[in-house]
């Protein structure tokens, strides 16, 4: 695919002679918490950076968007997204800005409704009063299976300006291997919600399949896509995504060595990770862990892990939901302790600014 670059020599099963000659990121790195950007957030899930340095954060359970002043941390409710049904792992989940946000002011959101998971876009007008700054939602894409668990929810615009959507199999494992189902997939759409040109299956939004519950999407410096997903009882995964590939669920969890499935580049026991958001910075992928309460660094060489994953912030801030590149060697990190599964401390939930090396 010309619009989504991929180094096909970088398969986990490629021979040494075929592997890329890219320089590997250092095996060890570091991260420090520079400052707490904001506190007192209710069930935060998605985060998007606005032009000028402010942030938008979604509340899974409240179904609202909040603007955070990037300097002072002041919070302003932007508005409530109508139709959100928050139960279990569902609710208002990922958000993303239109690639032309500076001109069209559109915000995209993925949420669970009473009947499905869907993607909508809304006009954001900060000149209006607090709570009234969101326009009526325009449904871009609907019909993604929903359940009490495994609703996916991460959305992001790629370097090709197409919209990538991570979905879950809603607890029905058979959906992941069914290419006619939208569950357990990564979807690739135009900003209008149509199957993107060049997708691997004709007239289909499906980009990759065989996923259990995709939670994080990120691109490296060479525009290659990576995704995190929850395992069941054995292995959580970080995958390098190749269009049209099968990632194994429910036939495989973690590395199987079966040529029919694309093995993960890194895997963790579920108590150590339960991965959520992923971001790329300084040659490494950074993955937020919920149950594991860690931020994991995975140094890269091409689309392979250059060394074993390295944990940071172990238990210091509780459950970690979303991590977003903030430019250069900075990251934003969102905690997730008020979602009904954490142990909230004073000030939770919060957004932190990190410096990585």
Order of alpha helices (4+ residues) and beta strands (2+ residues): beta-beta-beta-beta-beta-beta-alpha-beta-beta-beta-beta-beta-beta-beta-beta-beta-beta-beta-beta-beta-beta-beta-beta-beta-beta-beta
